[in-house]
Amino acid sequence: MSKKSFTFIEVIWLLVGLASLVLGIKAGLENRTDNSLMFFIFTAIAVTMYALRRYMRKNDSSS
């Protein structure tokens, strides 16, 4: 994959994580604990995927 592709995927994961965080906070404020927990778990997954993709891009560019 090209560097542009990795960067695009990173941005997508970051946006998904941010959107999930905002929705989780909104659900938490509306006292829907079970729904907000799902959003926070998805936020953690998205941030992990972002970090993994960033690591892969940085590691690929050094070789």
C-alpha positions in Angstrom: 0.0 0.0 0.0 1.1 3.5 -0.6 1.8 6.0 2.1 -1.3 8.0 1.0 -3.5 5.0 1.6 -2.1 4.4 5.1 -2.6 8.1 6.0 -6.2 8.0 4.6 -7.0 4.9 6.7 -5.5 6.5 9.8 -7.7 9.6 9.4 -10.8 7.4 8.9 -10.0 5.4 12.1 -9.4 8.7 14.0 -12.7 10.1 12.8 -14.6 6.9 13.7 -13.0 7.0 17.2 -13.9 10.7 17.7 -17.5 10.1 16.5 -17.9 7.1 18.8 -16.5 9.1 21.8 -19.0 12.0 21.1 -21.9 9.5 20.8 -20.8 7.7 23.9 -20.7 10.9 26.0 -24.1 11.9 24.6 -25.6 8.5 25.5 -24.0 8.7 28.9 -25.5 12.1 29.6 -28.9 10.8 28.7 -28.5 8.0 31.3 -28.3 5.2 28.7 -25.4 3.4 30.4 -25.6 0.2 28.3 -25.5 2.1 25.0 -22.7 4.4 26.1 -20.6 1.5 27.1 -20.8 0.1 23.6 -19.7 3.4 22.1 -16.7 3.6 24.5 -15.6 0.1 23.6 -15.8 1.0 19.9 -13.8 4.1 20.6 -11.1 2.0 22.2 -11.1 -0.3 19.2 -10.9 2.6 16.7 -8.0 4.2 18.6 -6.1 0.9 18.7 -6.6 0.5 15.0 -5.4 4.0 14.4 -2.3 3.4 16.5 -1.6 0.1 14.7 -2.0 1.7 11.3 0.3 4.6 12.3 2.9 2.1 13.5 2.7 0.1 10.3 3.0 3.3 8.2 6.0 4.5 10.2 7.6 1.1 10.1 7.1 0.8 6.4 8.6 4.2 5.6 11.8 3.4 7.4 12.6 0.3 5.2 
